[in-house]
Amino acid sequence: MKNKKYKVAIIGYGVVGKKRHSIIKTYKNLRVIAVSDINVKALNEINDDIKRYSHYNDLIKNSGCEIVFISLPNRYAADATKIALNQGIHVFCEKPPARTSKELTPIKGLIQTPELKLKYGFNHRYHASVLKASEIINSNKLGQIVAMRGIYGKSKIISFDQSDWRSKRSEAGGGILLDQGIHMLDLMLFFAKEPFKKVFSIVKNDFWNHDVEDNAYALMETSSGVVAQIHSSATQWRHKFNLEIILERGALVFGGLLTGSKSYGDETLTVIEAKPDEDKGMPKDRIYKFERDISWEEEIKEFINAVEGKQDILHGTYDEAISTMKLIEQIYKADKLWAKKYYNS
Ligand SMILES: NC(=O)c1ccc[n+]([C@@H]2O[C@H](COP(=O)([O-])OP(=O)(O)OC[C@H]3O[C@@H](n4cnc5c(N)ncnc54)[C@H](O)[C@@H]3O)[C@@H](O)[C@H]2O)c1
């Protein structure tokens, strides 16, 4: 429908809920009509023309919204998604899509018509460095991917004086790998364009001593032979995002990432063109530096275009979300001690 204005609701008005609101406000065809948070203080900042709800259930059933943005603790993500889809409401849900793949599985059957949209928030796909790398990989200029090595880490499980749900298995489902490493695994799956079949891992929680992991190390291989390594860490005292993609005729090196905290450093992509017979291991490179985090606005733009029927959901589909969740569980279970402790296997 031309010039339609969508009624939008946000559930969970913490760090990300507020961030989403600031972006949604910039869209002329979106109007936030309702917000829900069980913490009444979080709702103090909301304008009077926006309806306030405590529990998300009330908002979804009674606000009359057509689109909902879900930014709740992981424990509620699948439940809120389910209730909203059952009401025929378009859903944008932050990662992780659920605590477990089992919790996520029933969601697929609820996308009953192609017009009803569900998108998961994997905003890293829309970072300018990732878009540039994807363009280079797809051009085949540097050949096929041989291997990937990634480190994504922060210095604690709980940041920004937030509540402690991230440190509890019952609330979060997992630790740093599910919370932050999920973005890098999603990028690895996106670049590899195929699942990882072979997975080895070490998963630990003996530094922060929560019942979720504070470090996860994995070595993985796809069926066509692309090898990837990841270290997802909550003991990375200087925050770090670093991903190296080795291709047949060069490499792409991500250094830093522009985020709200600015603690991951400048966002750069170094493009290396290798001529091993001539360059003596010192190939030419070109460094691209990106000045702005465009990921949040680009991600919402794609979602709204899909809701309006202008395009499909390209990133953060249900199928991608469940593949990433299954890979995370493969990593957890590949460590025999971790599997015995938390999966009875
Ligand atoms: N894409 C990204 O890069 C990114 C970054 C950070 C967080 N996230 C995800 O966003 C989600 C929220 O994270 P956050 O950092 O904003 O957490 P947060 O703790 O700051 O916010 C969660 C909010 O939900 C509220 N809440 C809890 N139970 C509720 C209920 N039953 N009904 C209504 N509100 C309720 C809390 O009071 C809190 O204000 C998580 O799933 C997280 O993984 C995504």
The ligand as a Gaussian input file, in Angstrom:
#p B3LYP/6-31G(d) Opt

LIG

0 1
 N       22.836000      -6.871000      17.306000
 C       23.614000      -6.618000      18.292000
 O       24.750000      -6.325000      18.033000
 C       23.154000      -6.682000      19.723000
 C       23.878000      -5.973000      20.679000
 C       23.484000      -6.094000      22.017000
 C       22.422000      -6.896000      22.371000
 N       21.735000      -7.576000      21.425000
 C       20.598000      -8.438000      21.813000
 O       19.479000      -7.614000      22.165000
 C       18.740000      -8.216000      23.228000
 C       18.630000      -7.232000      24.393000
 O       19.922000      -6.923000      24.843000
 P       20.209000      -5.589000      25.696000
 O       21.680000      -5.439000      25.707000
 O       19.387000      -4.473000      25.220000
 O       19.697000      -6.065000      27.138000
 P       19.138000      -5.157000      28.314000
 O       19.231000      -5.985000      29.535000
 O       19.804000      -3.822000      28.268000
 O       17.606000      -4.936000      27.888000
 C       16.601000      -5.911000      28.017000
 C       15.338000      -5.206000      28.525000
 O       14.250000      -6.137000      28.521000
 C       13.446000      -5.872000      29.681000
 N       12.611000      -7.033000      30.002000
 C       12.959000      -8.174000      30.664000
 N       11.898000      -9.009000      30.750000
 C       10.852000      -8.383000      30.130000
 C        9.495000      -8.736000      29.900000
 N        8.977000      -9.906000      30.320000
 N        8.693000      -7.864000      29.218000
 C        9.191000      -6.667000      28.809000
 N       10.476000      -6.272000      29.021000
 C       11.290000      -7.121000      29.667000
 C       14.474000      -5.520000      30.749000
 O       13.906000      -4.831000      31.856000
 C       15.489000      -4.696000      29.960000
 O       15.200000      -3.301000      30.028000
 C       19.473000      -9.513000      23.578000
 O       18.886000     -10.571000      22.886000
 C       20.869000      -9.288000      23.045000
 O       21.545000     -10.472000      22.693000
 C       22.061000      -7.465000      20.091000

